């Protein structure tokens, strides 16, 4: 470890969408048809278009302006996020809207200030609105503060952001997010079928879910209608869900409302020969994406996007022989709200259950009230977006017990955490028993690391049996081996993926694996190949820089990180690594500037706070160093290294009681942290606790840390004289 700096390896091997082998190609959109400006639809369907524009789907994505801003931005009002100890404000300036975040430093002054323009708003405001920033690379970033409509409207953290280490304002909007929150956008051709971590959008973006998301591309329909074609030809050129079979009709809605869970499972895997926006209503949804679930289901977890999932569990649905569908109750062109909605839905219930209701009322204790949905499909607070209340589409005989709108604490799932066990196919059900589907079922065990021990050998065996031709398959298995720390098997998989698909992304995956296996010369050669293919890839440059640093090529490492930061100034991992290299080269002021910038972008990483605290302490800036040590411990109380170094600082300042407390915590958290045992012994000795000091000196003297062992042995020898 160089100079005590904790390094962050730039993660180039993201589990995004891979290109994948398929023995039989899935149905793909007709290239002769195309999407049109949705305004064209209104020329012939004006009344429908006008009503639809008022629905939540029609208002799902917008550019903010004075007319469509329903939330208020009172001057001077701020929101304090306790978990991260951050402050936020939303404000308007010169006709544009901005979100600002800041924290308070050791001297009470503002630090880590981040101000970004709100370029887009996602969400109609029926339940919430989240704000997006467009970068100079044409990627979209999620801003941390959102607006929620409950209680008359209030501000709180965006979904999954109510955490001390929330991802700043740089979390990207993935294609999967845009798939359901907007009309299909245009994306660069190079990204349409490629696997890669950066997802960019061609401007301008569409504004709201349009007609074609449910009716398919409209160009041919418009051309035939404009040319005076026959009515049957006009109708045949567009998707009308009423003419679809029951499964395909349901799938028009299920493409966005079927999610089994929003947790890292994975809930779905898009087939790898399908680009992100290639699904067309009327196609079998299973030809585009496969859905997965936990073995045994989701244990009644209620989430914001699982209306279809919950409905499919209902006895009404299961016994309806496919007659009960989303459109039985919902007209997607005209969705009422409030009393009109409740009365309409209750009437639909009564159309099937009127006699049963009368019988139940007569027998008591059924209420005489006609509010079917209030009891059998009640509104509940969702488990994943805890500031939103939604209708539960699981039609239940009895209303669940308890206060269904009670406040909830947000729980954020991470890869490798939470559920561990079999990930089972959910939809299509049953999943046809084909070689291709068996590959996906095995892959589902590996992605998100929920069932690695079973999934990795299963997927390896299937690769051996079917010899898929596409690179992504091998890369996914490589990810599984890498997550299992089996680099001897991971590297050949990444090599094979890069051989079959020699793109910069695949080479960065391989370079990362080689670096983690400490094969630095091979990693360097691989990453230079990646940069030759894509000189504007900041991740490739950043990973190369760290690889060069491990080989003591300091000047070259500095140049590589300088290039990486110039290409994407908002990748905080690059800033942290760059700071580490600069510090190692003796450029202390430049290193401090990069550490500050990393924390300005993403202030919630405990290890980065520790890095910066060490730099400040070594430069004698003890007041701020102390503050940064304390912030590191606040963010991660179990970070033993932070406890150790903070204890050393306290001991140097003569605060022995506090120093002993921190150092005792360090050795409790990490008993083999022998340097902490040595420092604890020194602090105890200064306090007059000779027995305690000798005990920890003996532990340090028998440890594997050579420096701590030598120092402890020397002190023990002195004590024996």
C-alpha positions as CSV (number, residue, x, y, z in Angstrom):
1,X,0.0,0.0,0.0
2,X,1.5,3.4,-1.0
3,X,1.6,6.0,1.7
4,X,-1.4,4.7,3.5
5,X,-3.8,5.8,0.7
6,X,-6.8,3.6,0.1
7,X,-7.1,3.2,-3.6
8,X,-10.3,2.8,-5.5
9,X,-10.0,0.6,-8.6
10,X,-12.0,2.1,-11.4
11,X,-14.8,-0.4,-12.2
12,X,-14.9,-0.8,-15.9
13,X,-16.6,-4.2,-15.8
14,X,-20.2,-3.2,-15.1
15,X,-23.0,-5.7,-15.3
16,X,-24.8,-4.0,-18.0
17,X,-26.4,-5.5,-21.1
18,X,-24.3,-7.9,-23.0
19,X,-24.4,-9.1,-26.6
20,X,-25.5,-12.8,-26.3
21,X,-25.6,-16.0,-28.3
22,X,-29.1,-17.1,-29.5
23,X,-29.6,-20.4,-31.5
24,X,-32.7,-18.9,-33.0
25,X,-33.0,-15.1,-33.4
26,X,-35.8,-13.4,-31.6
27,X,-38.4,-11.4,-33.5
28,X,-37.1,-7.9,-34.1
29,X,-38.9,-4.7,-35.2
30,X,-39.6,-4.3,-38.9
31,X,-36.9,-2.0,-40.1
32,X,-39.2,-0.7,-42.9
33,X,-41.5,0.9,-40.3
34,X,-40.3,3.9,-38.2
35,X,-41.4,6.1,-35.4
36,X,-42.9,9.5,-36.2
37,X,-43.3,12.8,-34.3
38,X,-46.2,12.0,-31.9
39,X,-47.8,15.3,-32.8
40,X,-48.7,13.7,-36.1
41,X,-51.1,11.4,-34.3
42,X,-53.2,14.3,-33.1
43,X,-54.0,15.3,-36.6
44,X,-56.4,12.4,-36.9
45,X,-57.0,11.5,-33.3
46,X,-57.2,14.9,-31.7
47,X,-59.8,14.1,-29.0
48,X,-57.9,11.0,-27.8
49,X,-54.6,12.8,-27.9
50,X,-55.9,15.7,-25.9
51,X,-57.3,13.4,-23.2
52,X,-54.2,11.3,-23.2
53,X,-51.9,14.4,-22.8
54,X,-53.5,14.9,-19.4
55,X,-52.7,11.5,-18.1
56,X,-49.7,10.6,-16.0
57,X,-48.1,8.8,-18.9
58,X,-48.6,11.7,-21.2
59,X,-46.8,13.9,-18.6
60,X,-44.1,11.5,-17.7
61,X,-41.1,13.4,-19.0
62,X,-40.7,17.1,-19.5
63,X,-38.5,20.1,-19.7
64,X,-39.2,22.3,-16.7
65,X,-40.8,25.8,-17.2
66,X,-43.1,28.1,-15.4
67,X,-46.2,26.5,-16.8
68,X,-45.5,22.9,-15.9
69,X,-43.8,23.5,-12.5
70,X,-46.3,22.3,-9.9
71,X,-43.9,22.4,-6.9
72,X,-42.8,25.6,-5.3
73,X,-39.3,26.9,-4.9
74,X,-39.5,29.4,-2.1
75,X,-36.4,31.6,-1.9
76,X,-34.0,30.7,0.9
77,X,-35.8,27.4,1.8
78,X,-33.4,24.5,2.3
79,X,-33.8,20.8,3.0
80,X,-31.4,19.0,5.4
81,X,-30.7,15.4,4.8
82,X,-29.7,14.0,8.2
83,X,-28.2,10.7,7.0
84,X,-25.6,12.4,4.8
85,X,-25.5,15.7,6.8
86,X,-26.1,17.6,3.5
87,X,-28.3,20.6,2.6
88,X,-30.2,21.1,-0.6
89,X,-32.2,23.9,-2.3
90,X,-34.1,24.2,-5.5
91,X,-34.3,27.6,-7.2
92,X,-35.0,29.4,-10.4
93,X,-32.6,31.8,-12.0
94,X,-33.0,33.5,-15.4
95,X,-35.8,31.2,-16.4
96,X,-33.9,28.1,-15.6
97,X,-34.1,25.7,-12.6
98,X,-31.3,24.5,-10.5
99,X,-30.6,22.1,-7.6
100,X,-27.9,22.9,-5.2
101,X,-26.2,20.8,-2.5
102,X,-23.7,21.7,0.2
103,X,-22.3,20.6,3.5
104,X,-20.7,22.5,6.4
105,X,-17.0,22.1,7.1
106,X,-15.0,22.1,10.2
107,X,-15.1,25.9,10.4
108,X,-18.9,26.1,9.7
109,X,-18.3,27.3,6.1
110,X,-19.9,25.7,3.1
111,X,-18.0,22.8,1.5
112,X,-18.7,20.2,-1.2
113,X,-21.0,22.6,-3.1
114,X,-22.6,21.0,-6.1
115,X,-25.0,23.1,-8.3
116,X,-26.5,21.7,-11.4
117,X,-29.2,22.8,-13.9
118,X,-32.4,20.8,-14.0
119,X,-32.7,20.0,-17.7
120,X,-35.5,17.4,-17.5
121,X,-38.1,16.2,-15.1
122,X,-39.1,12.6,-14.8
123,X,-42.5,11.9,-13.3
124,X,-45.9,13.5,-13.9
125,X,-46.3,14.8,-10.4
126,X,-49.3,12.5,-9.6
127,X,-47.0,10.8,-7.2
128,X,-43.5,12.3,-7.5
129,X,-41.1,14.2,-9.7
130,X,-37.3,13.6,-9.9
131,X,-34.9,16.0,-11.6
132,X,-32.3,15.2,-14.2
133,X,-29.2,17.0,-15.4
134,X,-27.8,16.6,-19.0
135,X,-24.0,16.3,-19.1
136,X,-21.7,17.5,-21.9
137,X,-21.4,13.9,-22.9
138,X,-25.2,13.7,-23.5
139,X,-25.7,11.4,-20.5
140,X,-28.4,12.1,-18.0
141,X,-27.8,12.2,-14.2
142,X,-30.3,11.8,-11.4
143,X,-30.3,14.7,-8.9
144,X,-30.6,13.8,-5.2
145,X,-33.6,15.8,-4.2
146,X,-37.1,14.9,-5.4
147,X,-40.6,16.3,-4.9
148,X,-43.5,14.1,-3.7
149,X,-47.2,14.9,-4.0
150,X,-48.4,13.4,-0.7
151,X,-49.4,15.7,2.1
152,X,-49.9,18.6,-0.3
153,X,-46.4,18.3,-1.7
154,X,-43.0,18.1,0.0
155,X,-39.3,17.6,-0.7
156,X,-37.2,14.6,0.2
157,X,-34.4,12.4,-1.2
158,X,-34.8,10.7,-4.5
159,X,-35.6,6.9,-4.4
160,X,-32.6,5.0,-3.0
161,X,-30.8,8.2,-1.9
162,X,-31.8,8.3,1.7
163,X,-28.4,6.9,2.7
164,X,-25.2,8.4,4.1
165,X,-23.3,7.3,1.0
166,X,-25.9,8.2,-1.7
167,X,-24.3,8.5,-5.1
168,X,-24.1,12.3,-5.3
169,X,-25.6,13.8,-8.4
170,X,-23.8,11.6,-10.9
171,X,-25.9,8.4,-11.0
172,X,-26.7,7.8,-14.6
173,X,-30.1,7.3,-16.1
174,X,-29.9,3.9,-17.8
175,X,-31.7,2.9,-21.0
176,X,-33.9,0.6,-18.9
177,X,-35.2,3.6,-16.9
178,X,-36.0,5.6,-20.1
179,X,-37.7,2.6,-21.6
180,X,-40.7,3.0,-19.3
181,X,-40.6,6.7,-18.4
182,X,-40.6,8.2,-21.8
183,X,-41.2,7.6,-25.5
184,X,-38.4,5.8,-27.2
185,X,-35.4,8.2,-27.5
186,X,-32.8,8.2,-30.2
187,X,-29.4,6.9,-29.1
188,X,-26.0,6.8,-30.9
189,X,-25.8,3.9,-33.4
190,X,-22.6,2.8,-31.7
191,X,-24.5,2.1,-28.5
192,X,-27.7,0.5,-29.9
193,X,-26.3,-3.0,-29.8
194,X,-23.1,-2.6,-27.8
195,X,-22.3,-3.5,-24.2
196,X,-20.9,-0.6,-22.3
197,X,-21.3,1.4,-19.1
198,X,-22.1,4.8,-20.6
199,X,-25.6,5.4,-21.9
200,X,-26.0,8.6,-23.9
201,X,-28.9,10.1,-25.7
202,X,-29.2,11.9,-29.0
203,X,-30.9,15.3,-28.4
204,X,-33.6,16.4,-28.3
205,X,-35.3,13.9,-26.2
206,X,-39.0,13.1,-26.5
207,X,-41.3,14.6,-23.9
208,X,-43.6,12.0,-22.4
209,X,-44.7,8.5,-23.2
210,X,-46.3,8.8,-26.6
211,X,-48.9,6.8,-28.6
212,X,-46.3,4.6,-30.2
213,X,-45.2,3.0,-27.0
214,X,-48.4,1.1,-27.0
215,X,-49.4,1.2,-30.6
216,X,-45.9,0.6,-32.2
217,X,-44.2,2.7,-34.8
218,X,-46.6,4.8,-36.8
219,X,-44.8,5.8,-40.0
220,X,-46.4,3.2,-42.2
221,X,-49.8,3.9,-40.6
222,X,-49.5,7.6,-41.4
223,X,-48.3,7.0,-44.9
224,X,-51.1,4.7,-45.8
225,X,-53.7,7.0,-44.2
226,X,-52.2,10.1,-45.9
227,X,-52.3,8.4,-49.3
228,X,-56.0,7.6,-48.8
229,X,-55.5,3.9,-48.3
230,X,-58.3,1.5,-47.5
231,X,-59.5,1.4,-43.9
232,X,-58.4,-2.2,-43.4
233,X,-54.9,-1.4,-44.6
234,X,-54.7,1.7,-42.4
235,X,-55.8,-0.4,-39.4
236,X,-53.4,-3.2,-40.2
237,X,-50.4,-0.8,-40.2
238,X,-50.7,0.0,-36.5
239,X,-51.0,-2.1,-33.3
240,X,-54.5,-2.0,-31.7
241,X,-54.4,-4.0,-28.5
242,X,-58.1,-4.9,-28.9
243,X,-57.1,-7.1,-31.9
244,X,-54.3,-8.9,-30.0
245,X,-54.7,-12.2,-28.3
246,X,-55.1,-11.9,-24.5
247,X,-51.4,-12.5,-23.7
248,X,-50.1,-10.0,-26.2
249,X,-52.7,-7.5,-25.1
250,X,-51.7,-7.8,-21.4
251,X,-48.0,-7.5,-22.4
252,X,-48.6,-4.0,-23.8
253,X,-49.0,-3.0,-20.2
254,X,-46.7,-5.6,-18.6
255,X,-43.7,-4.4,-20.6
256,X,-43.5,-1.7,-17.9
257,X,-45.6,-2.9,-15.0
258,X,-44.5,-6.5,-14.4
259,X,-41.3,-5.9,-12.3
260,X,-41.1,-8.6,-9.6
261,X,-38.9,-6.4,-7.5
262,X,-36.8,-3.3,-7.8
263,X,-34.1,-4.9,-5.7
264,X,-30.9,-6.3,-7.1
265,X,-32.0,-9.8,-8.1
266,X,-32.1,-9.4,-11.2
267,X,-35.8,-8.9,-11.8
268,X,-35.3,-9.1,-15.6
269,X,-32.7,-9.7,-18.3
270,X,-33.1,-8.3,-21.7
271,X,-32.2,-10.8,-24.4
272,X,-28.8,-9.8,-25.6
273,X,-29.6,-9.7,-29.3
274,X,-32.2,-7.0,-28.7
275,X,-31.3,-3.4,-28.4
276,X,-32.7,-1.4,-25.5
277,X,-35.6,0.2,-27.5
278,X,-36.5,-2.6,-29.9
279,X,-39.6,-4.0,-28.3
280,X,-42.8,-3.4,-30.3
281,X,-46.2,-4.1,-28.8
282,X,-47.8,-7.2,-30.3
283,X,-44.5,-9.1,-30.1
284,X,-44.2,-11.8,-27.5
285,X,-42.7,-10.0,-24.5
286,X,-40.6,-13.0,-23.8
287,X,-38.8,-12.6,-27.1
288,X,-37.5,-9.3,-25.7
289,X,-37.0,-9.8,-22.0
290,X,-37.2,-12.5,-19.4
291,X,-38.5,-11.8,-15.9
292,X,-37.2,-13.5,-12.8
293,X,-38.2,-13.8,-9.1
294,X,-37.0,-15.1,-5.8
295,X,-37.8,-18.7,-5.2
296,X,-41.0,-18.6,-3.3
297,X,-42.0,-15.1,-4.5
298,X,-41.4,-11.7,-3.1
299,X,-42.9,-12.3,0.4
300,X,-45.7,-9.8,0.0
301,X,-43.3,-7.0,-0.6
302,X,-45.2,-4.1,-2.2
303,X,-43.3,-2.0,-4.7
304,X,-44.0,0.9,-7.0
305,X,-43.7,-0.9,-10.3
306,X,-45.3,-4.3,-9.6
307,X,-49.0,-3.7,-10.3
308,X,-48.9,-6.3,-13.0
309,X,-47.0,-8.7,-10.8
310,X,-49.6,-8.3,-8.0
311,X,-52.6,-8.5,-10.3
312,X,-51.3,-11.8,-11.6
313,X,-51.3,-13.2,-8.1
314,X,-55.0,-12.4,-7.6
315,X,-57.6,-15.1,-7.7
316,X,-59.8,-12.8,-9.8
317,X,-57.1,-12.9,-12.5
318,X,-56.2,-16.5,-12.1
319,X,-59.8,-17.7,-12.4
320,X,-60.9,-15.3,-15.2
321,X,-59.4,-17.4,-18.0
322,X,-57.5,-14.4,-19.3
323,X,-60.6,-12.2,-19.4
324,X,-59.4,-9.9,-16.6
325,X,-56.8,-7.6,-18.0
326,X,-55.4,-4.2,-17.2
327,X,-57.7,-2.6,-19.7
328,X,-60.8,-4.2,-18.0
329,X,-60.5,-1.3,-15.5
330,X,-58.1,1.2,-17.1
331,X,-58.6,3.2,-20.3
332,X,-55.0,4.3,-21.0
333,X,-56.2,7.3,-23.0
334,X,-58.3,8.7,-20.2
335,X,-57.4,7.8,-16.6
336,X,-59.7,9.5,-14.1
337,X,-58.5,10.4,-10.6
338,X,-60.2,10.9,-7.3
339,X,-63.9,10.2,-6.8
340,X,-64.6,9.6,-10.4
341,X,-61.9,6.9,-10.5
342,X,-63.1,5.2,-7.4
343,X,-66.7,5.1,-8.6
344,X,-65.7,3.8,-12.0
345,X,-63.5,1.0,-10.6
346,X,-66.2,0.0,-8.1
347,X,-68.7,-0.2,-10.9
348,X,-66.4,-2.6,-12.8
349,X,-66.1,-4.8,-9.7
350,X,-69.9,-4.8,-9.3
351,X,-70.3,-5.9,-12.9
352,X,-69.0,-9.3,-11.8
353,X,-69.6,-9.4,-8.1
354,X,-73.0,-7.7,-7.6
355,X,-74.8,-10.9,-6.4
356,X,-71.9,-11.9,-4.2
357,X,-71.8,-8.5,-2.6
358,X,-75.5,-8.5,-1.8
359,X,-75.1,-12.0,-0.2
360,X,-72.1,-10.8,1.8
361,X,-73.9,-7.7,3.0
362,X,-76.9,-9.7,4.1
363,X,-74.8,-12.2,6.0
364,X,-72.8,-9.5,7.8
365,X,-70.1,-8.4,8.7
366,X,-69.6,-7.1,5.2
367,X,-70.2,-3.4,5.1
368,X,-73.0,-2.0,3.0
369,X,-70.6,0.6,1.5
370,X,-69.9,0.2,-2.2
371,X,-66.2,1.0,-2.0
372,X,-64.8,-2.3,-3.3
373,X,-61.3,-1.0,-4.1
374,X,-60.9,0.7,-0.7
375,X,-60.9,-2.7,1.0
376,X,-59.9,-5.2,-1.6
377,X,-57.4,-3.1,-3.5
378,X,-56.3,-0.5,-0.8
379,X,-53.7,2.2,-1.2
380,X,-50.5,1.3,0.5
381,X,-47.1,2.9,1.0
382,X,-44.6,1.2,-1.2
383,X,-41.6,-0.6,0.2
384,X,-39.1,0.7,-2.3
385,X,-40.1,4.3,-2.8
386,X,-41.2,5.1,0.7
387,X,-42.6,8.6,0.0
388,X,-45.2,7.3,-2.5
389,X,-48.6,5.7,-1.9
390,X,-50.0,3.4,-4.6
391,X,-53.0,1.2,-5.2
392,X,-52.2,-2.5,-4.4
393,X,-53.3,-4.5,-7.4
394,X,-53.4,-7.8,-5.5
395,X,-57.2,-8.2,-5.2
396,X,-57.6,-9.7,-1.6
397,X,-60.6,-11.1,0.2
398,X,-59.7,-9.2,3.3
399,X,-57.9,-5.9,3.7
400,X,-54.4,-6.3,5.1
401,X,-54.1,-5.4,8.8
402,X,-52.3,-2.4,10.1
403,X,-52.0,1.2,9.0
404,X,-51.1,0.8,5.4
405,X,-49.9,4.4,5.0
406,X,-47.5,4.3,7.9
407,X,-44.1,5.9,7.3
408,X,-41.3,3.5,6.3
409,X,-37.5,3.6,6.4
410,X,-35.8,3.2,3.1
411,X,-33.8,0.0,2.6
412,X,-31.3,0.0,-0.2
413,X,-30.2,-3.2,-1.7
414,X,-26.7,-3.8,-3.1
415,X,-25.2,-6.5,-5.3
416,X,-24.1,-9.4,-3.1
417,X,-26.3,-8.3,-0.2
418,X,-29.9,-9.2,0.8
419,X,-31.5,-12.3,-0.7
420,X,-29.2,-15.2,-1.5
421,X,-30.8,-18.3,-3.2
422,X,-32.2,-19.5,-6.4
423,X,-33.4,-16.9,-8.9
424,X,-36.3,-18.5,-10.7
425,X,-37.9,-17.7,-14.1
426,X,-41.2,-15.8,-13.6
427,X,-42.4,-14.7,-17.0
428,X,-43.1,-16.1,-19.6
429,X,-44.5,-18.9,-17.5
430,X,-43.6,-21.6,-18.0
431,X,-40.3,-20.6,-19.6
432,X,-39.9,-22.9,-22.6
433,X,-37.1,-25.5,-22.1
434,X,-34.6,-24.4,-24.7
435,X,-30.8,-24.3,-24.6
436,X,-31.0,-20.5,-24.9
437,X,-33.4,-20.1,-22.0
438,X,-31.4,-22.4,-19.8
439,X,-28.4,-20.1,-20.4
440,X,-30.4,-17.1,-19.2
441,X,-31.7,-19.0,-16.2
442,X,-28.1,-19.8,-15.2
443,X,-27.0,-16.3,-15.9
444,X,-29.7,-14.9,-13.6
445,X,-28.0,-16.7,-10.6
446,X,-24.8,-14.7,-11.3
447,X,-25.9,-11.2,-12.1
448,X,-26.3,-9.3,-8.8
449,X,-24.4,-12.2,-7.1
450,X,-27.5,-13.8,-5.6
451,X,-26.6,-17.4,-6.2
452,X,-22.9,-17.5,-7.3
453,X,-22.0,-20.9,-5.8
454,X,-24.7,-22.7,-7.9
455,X,-24.8,-20.3,-10.9
456,X,-21.2,-20.1,-11.8
457,X,-20.7,-23.9,-12.4
458,X,-24.1,-24.1,-14.0
459,X,-23.3,-21.4,-16.5
460,X,-19.8,-22.8,-17.1
461,X,-21.3,-26.2,-17.9
462,X,-23.8,-24.8,-20.3
463,X,-21.1,-22.8,-22.1
464,X,-19.2,-26.1,-22.5
465,X,-22.2,-27.8,-23.8
466,X,-23.6,-25.2,-26.3
467,X,-20.4,-23.2,-27.2
468,X,-22.2,-19.8,-27.7
469,X,-20.7,-17.6,-30.3
470,X,-21.4,-14.1,-28.8
471,X,-18.8,-12.4,-26.6
472,X,-21.2,-11.3,-23.8
473,X,-21.9,-14.8,-22.7
474,X,-18.2,-15.3,-21.8
475,X,-18.0,-11.9,-20.2
476,X,-20.9,-12.7,-17.9
477,X,-19.2,-15.9,-16.7
478,X,-16.0,-13.9,-16.2
479,X,-18.0,-11.6,-14.0
480,X,-19.1,-14.5,-12.0
481,X,-15.6,-15.9,-11.5
482,X,-14.4,-12.4,-10.7
483,X,-17.0,-11.9,-8.0
484,X,-15.9,-15.3,-6.6
485,X,-12.3,-14.0,-6.7
486,X,-11.3,-16.8,-9.0
487,X,-9.1,-14.8,-11.4
488,X,-7.5,-17.8,-13.0
489,X,-10.8,-18.7,-14.5
490,X,-12.2,-15.2,-14.9
491,X,-9.3,-14.0,-17.1
492,X,-9.7,-16.6,-19.8
493,X,-13.4,-15.8,-20.0
494,X,-12.7,-12.1,-20.5
495,X,-10.0,-12.9,-23.0
496,X,-12.4,-15.0,-25.0
497,X,-15.0,-12.2,-24.8
498,X,-12.5,-9.7,-26.0
499,X,-11.3,-12.0,-28.8
500,X,-14.9,-12.4,-30.1
501,X,-15.8,-8.7,-29.6
502,X,-12.6,-6.6,-29.6
503,X,-14.2,-3.4,-28.3
504,X,-12.8,-1.0,-25.8
505,X,-15.4,-2.0,-23.3
506,X,-14.5,-5.7,-23.5
507,X,-10.8,-4.9,-23.3
508,X,-11.3,-2.7,-20.2
509,X,-13.2,-5.6,-18.6
510,X,-10.2,-7.8,-19.3
511,X,-7.7,-5.1,-18.1
512,X,-9.5,-4.7,-14.8
513,X,-9.4,-8.5,-14.2
514,X,-5.7,-8.6,-15.0
515,X,-5.0,-5.7,-12.7
516,X,-6.9,-7.3,-9.9
517,X,-4.9,-10.4,-10.5
518,X,-1.8,-8.3,-10.2
519,X,-0.7,-9.1,-13.8
520,X,0.2,-5.5,-14.4
521,X,2.2,-5.6,-17.6
522,X,-0.6,-7.6,-19.4
523,X,-3.2,-5.3,-17.9
524,X,-1.2,-2.3,-19.3
525,X,-1.0,-3.8,-22.8
526,X,-4.7,-4.6,-22.8
527,X,-5.7,-1.2,-21.7
528,X,-3.6,0.5,-24.3
529,X,-5.4,-1.6,-26.9
530,X,-8.7,-0.3,-25.5
531,X,-7.5,3.3,-25.7
532,X,-6.3,2.8,-29.3
533,X,-9.9,1.7,-30.1
534,X,-11.6,4.5,-28.1
535,X,-9.2,7.4,-27.2
536,X,-12.1,9.2,-25.5
537,X,-12.9,6.5,-22.9
538,X,-12.2,7.9,-19.4
539,X,-12.5,4.6,-17.7
540,X,-9.9,3.1,-19.9
541,X,-7.5,5.9,-19.2
542,X,-8.2,5.8,-15.5
543,X,-7.7,2.1,-15.2
544,X,-4.5,2.4,-17.2
545,X,-3.2,5.1,-14.9
546,X,-3.7,2.9,-11.8
547,X,-2.1,0.0,-13.5
548,X,1.0,2.1,-14.4
549,X,1.2,3.3,-10.8
550,X,1.4,-0.2,-9.6
551,X,4.4,-0.6,-11.8
552,X,6.1,2.5,-10.4
553,X,5.6,4.4,-13.6
554,X,4.6,7.5,-11.9
555,X,4.9,10.1,-14.6
556,X,3.0,7.9,-17.1
557,X,0.3,7.2,-14.5
558,X,-0.1,10.9,-13.9
559,X,-0.5,11.6,-17.6
560,X,-3.1,8.8,-17.9
561,X,-5.2,10.1,-15.0
562,X,-4.9,13.6,-16.2
563,X,-6.4,12.4,-19.5
564,X,-9.2,10.5,-17.7
565,X,-10.2,13.5,-15.6
566,X,-10.2,15.8,-18.6
567,X,-12.5,13.5,-20.5
568,X,-15.0,13.1,-17.7
569,X,-14.4,15.5,-14.8
570,X,-17.4,14.0,-12.8
571,X,-16.1,10.5,-12.2
572,X,-15.2,10.8,-8.6
573,X,-13.3,7.5,-8.5
574,X,-10.9,8.9,-11.1
575,X,-10.4,12.0,-8.9
576,X,-9.6,9.9,-5.8
577,X,-7.1,7.7,-7.7
578,X,-5.5,10.7,-9.3
579,X,-5.1,12.3,-5.9
580,X,-3.4,9.2,-4.6
581,X,-0.9,9.2,-7.5
582,X,-0.2,12.9,-7.1
583,X,0.4,12.4,-3.4
584,X,2.8,9.6,-4.1
585,X,4.7,11.8,-6.5
586,X,5.0,14.5,-3.9
587,X,2.6,16.9,-5.5
588,X,0.8,17.6,-2.2
589,X,-1.1,20.7,-3.2
590,X,-2.4,19.1,-6.4
591,X,-3.3,15.9,-4.5
592,X,-5.3,17.9,-2.0
593,X,-7.2,19.6,-4.7
594,X,-8.1,16.3,-6.3
595,X,-9.2,14.8,-3.0
596,X,-11.4,17.9,-2.4
597,X,-12.9,17.5,-5.9
598,X,-13.7,13.8,-5.4
599,X,-15.5,14.6,-2.2
600,X,-17.3,17.5,-3.7
601,X,-18.7,15.2,-6.3
602,X,-19.5,12.3,-4.0
603,X,-19.0,13.2,-0.3
604,X,-20.4,10.1,1.2
605,X,-17.5,7.6,0.7
606,X,-15.9,6.9,4.1
607,X,-12.6,5.6,2.5
608,X,-12.2,8.8,0.6
609,X,-12.7,10.9,3.7
610,X,-10.0,8.8,5.3
611,X,-7.7,9.4,2.4
612,X,-8.1,13.1,2.7
613,X,-7.8,13.1,6.5
614,X,-4.5,11.4,6.2
615,X,-3.3,14.0,3.7
616,X,-4.4,16.9,5.9
617,X,-2.8,15.3,9.0
618,X,0.5,14.8,7.3
619,X,0.4,18.5,6.2
620,X,-0.3,19.6,9.7
621,X,-3.8,20.8,9.0
622,X,-5.0,19.0,12.2
623,X,-8.4,20.8,12.7
624,X,-9.7,19.8,9.3
625,X,-8.0,16.4,9.5
626,X,-9.9,15.7,12.7
627,X,-13.1,16.8,11.1
628,X,-12.5,14.5,8.1
629,X,-11.6,11.5,10.3
630,X,-14.9,12.1,12.2
631,X,-16.8,12.3,9.0
632,X,-15.3,9.0,7.8
633,X,-16.3,7.3,11.0
634,X,-19.8,8.8,10.8
635,X,-20.2,7.4,7.3
636,X,-18.8,3.9,8.3
637,X,-18.5,3.3,12.0
638,X,-16.9,-0.1,11.2
639,X,-14.0,1.2,9.2
640,X,-11.1,0.1,11.4
641,X,-8.4,2.0,9.6
642,X,-10.3,5.3,10.2
643,X,-10.5,4.4,13.9
644,X,-6.8,3.7,14.0
645,X,-5.6,6.9,12.4
646,X,-8.1,9.0,14.3
647,X,-6.9,7.4,17.5
648,X,-3.3,8.3,16.5
649,X,-4.2,11.9,15.9
650,X,-6.0,12.1,19.3
651,X,-3.1,10.5,21.1
652,X,-0.7,13.0,19.5
653,X,-2.9,15.8,20.8
654,X,-2.9,14.3,24.3
655,X,-6.5,13.3,24.3
656,X,-5.7,9.9,25.6
657,X,-9.1,8.8,26.8
658,X,-10.7,9.4,23.4
659,X,-7.6,7.9,21.7
660,X,-7.9,4.7,23.6
661,X,-11.6,4.5,22.8
662,X,-10.9,4.8,19.1
663,X,-8.0,2.3,19.1
664,X,-9.9,-0.2,21.2
665,X,-12.7,0.0,18.7
666,X,-10.2,-0.5,15.9
667,X,-8.8,-3.8,17.3
668,X,-12.3,-5.0,18.2
669,X,-13.4,-4.4,14.6
670,X,-10.2,-5.9,13.1
671,X,-8.2,-8.0,15.6
672,X,-5.4,-8.6,13.1
673,X,-4.9,-4.8,12.6
674,X,-1.5,-5.1,14.4
675,X,-0.6,-1.5,14.0
676,X,-3.7,-0.6,16.0
677,X,-2.6,-2.9,18.7
678,X,0.8,-1.1,18.8
679,X,-0.7,2.4,18.9
680,X,-3.2,1.3,21.6
681,X,-0.3,-0.1,23.6
682,X,1.4,3.3,23.4
683,X,-1.7,5.2,24.4
684,X,-2.4,2.8,27.3
685,X,1.2,3.2,28.5
686,X,0.9,7.0,28.5
687,X,-2.2,6.6,30.6
688,X,-0.4,4.5,33.1
689,X,-1.9,1.1,32.2
690,X,1.3,-0.9,31.9
691,X,-0.5,-4.3,31.9
692,X,-2.8,-3.3,29.1
693,X,0.1,-1.8,27.1
694,X,2.2,-5.0,27.4
695,X,-0.8,-7.2,26.4
696,X,-1.2,-5.3,23.1
697,X,2.5,-5.0,22.5
698,X,2.8,-8.7,22.7
699,X,0.0,-9.1,20.1
700,X,1.6,-6.6,17.8
701,X,5.0,-8.3,18.2
702,X,3.5,-11.7,17.1
703,X,1.7,-10.2,14.1
704,X,2.3,-10.1,10.4
705,X,2.7,-6.3,10.1
706,X,6.5,-6.1,9.9
707,X,6.7,-2.5,10.8
708,X,4.4,-2.8,13.8
709,X,6.1,-6.1,14.9
710,X,9.5,-4.5,14.8
711,X,8.4,-1.5,16.8
712,X,6.6,-3.6,19.4
713,X,9.6,-5.9,19.9
714,X,11.9,-2.9,20.4
715,X,9.6,-1.5,23.1
716,X,9.2,-4.8,24.8
717,X,13.0,-5.2,24.9
718,X,13.4,-1.8,26.4
719,X,10.8,-2.6,29.1
720,X,12.8,-5.7,30.1
721,X,16.0,-3.8,30.7
